[in-house]
Amino acid sequence: SLCAWGRVAFAQKLVKMSAMYWLFRIFLPICVVLLVSGAVGLIPQYVMPASFIRLCCSSAMTESMFLVLTWVILLDKEEKAFVTQKIQKVLRRKA
């Protein structure tokens, strides 16, 4: 949106981040995750009749694909370490 591009221009001026960096390292990977997750979520629509089960299946497939693609495509090494640390902390509390 126009607001997002305004923020990119502001970031370029404030911290010298290039718009191309934002486009290729942030925007396009997010678009890939969005499109693939959405496409996977459409599969049940074509192979199952309309029902609550189809809704649950579509939601589960979309969310699963979103999580996997976010881990693989969007998160860098430090972010993955942070998430892993937080999950381990929660699991230790439950045990």
C-alpha positions as CSV (number, residue, x, y, z in Angstrom):
1,S,0.0,0.0,0.0
2,L,1.0,3.6,-0.2
3,C,1.5,3.8,3.5
4,A,4.0,0.9,3.4
5,W,6.0,2.6,0.6
6,G,6.0,5.8,2.7
7,R,7.6,3.8,5.5
8,V,10.2,2.4,3.1
9,A,11.1,5.9,2.0
10,F,11.3,7.0,5.6
11,A,13.6,4.1,6.4
12,Q,15.7,4.9,3.4
13,K,16.2,8.4,4.6
14,L,16.5,7.6,8.3
15,V,18.8,4.5,8.4
16,K,19.9,4.4,4.8
17,M,18.1,1.2,4.0
18,S,17.5,0.8,0.3
19,A,14.1,0.2,-1.2
20,M,15.5,-2.7,-3.2
21,Y,16.6,-4.4,0.0
22,W,13.1,-4.1,1.4
23,L,11.5,-5.3,-1.8
24,F,13.7,-8.4,-2.2
25,R,14.4,-9.3,1.4
26,I,11.0,-8.5,3.0
27,F,8.2,-7.9,0.6
28,L,8.7,-10.7,-2.0
29,P,9.3,-13.4,0.6
30,I,6.1,-12.4,2.4
31,C,4.2,-12.5,-0.9
32,V,5.6,-16.0,-1.6
33,V,4.5,-17.3,1.8
34,L,1.1,-15.7,1.4
35,L,0.5,-17.1,-2.1
36,V,1.7,-20.6,-1.4
37,S,-0.2,-20.8,1.9
38,G,-3.4,-19.5,0.2
39,A,-3.0,-21.9,-2.7
40,V,-2.6,-24.9,-0.3
41,G,-5.7,-23.8,1.6
42,L,-7.7,-23.9,-1.6
43,I,-7.0,-27.6,-2.2
44,P,-9.8,-28.9,0.0
45,Q,-12.3,-26.7,-1.8
46,Y,-11.7,-28.8,-4.9
47,V,-11.6,-32.3,-3.4
48,M,-14.1,-32.1,-0.5
49,P,-17.8,-31.2,-0.3
50,A,-18.7,-28.0,1.6
51,S,-18.7,-28.9,5.3
52,F,-17.2,-28.0,8.7
53,I,-14.6,-30.7,8.1
54,R,-13.5,-29.0,4.9
55,L,-13.2,-25.7,6.8
56,C,-11.1,-27.4,9.5
57,C,-8.9,-29.1,6.9
58,S,-8.4,-26.0,4.9
59,S,-7.5,-24.0,8.0
60,A,-5.1,-26.6,9.3
61,M,-3.4,-26.9,5.9
62,T,-3.1,-23.2,5.4
63,E,-1.7,-22.6,8.9
64,S,0.7,-25.5,8.7
65,M,2.1,-24.3,5.4
66,F,2.3,-20.8,6.7
67,L,4.3,-21.9,9.7
68,V,6.7,-24.1,7.7
69,L,7.3,-21.4,5.0
70,T,7.8,-18.7,7.6
71,W,10.4,-20.8,9.3
72,V,12.2,-21.7,6.1
73,I,11.9,-18.5,4.1
74,L,11.2,-15.5,6.4
75,L,13.2,-16.1,9.6
76,D,16.9,-15.7,9.7
77,K,19.3,-17.6,12.0
78,E,19.0,-15.3,15.0
79,E,15.2,-15.2,14.8
80,K,15.0,-19.0,14.6
81,A,17.2,-19.3,17.6
82,F,15.0,-16.8,19.5
83,V,11.8,-18.7,18.7
84,T,13.4,-22.0,19.6
85,Q,14.6,-20.6,22.9
86,K,11.1,-19.4,23.7
87,I,9.5,-22.7,22.8
88,Q,12.0,-24.6,24.9
89,K,11.3,-22.3,27.9
90,V,7.6,-23.0,27.7
91,L,8.1,-26.7,27.3
92,R,10.4,-26.8,30.4
93,R,7.8,-24.9,32.4
94,K,5.2,-27.5,31.5
95,A,7.4,-30.5,32.5
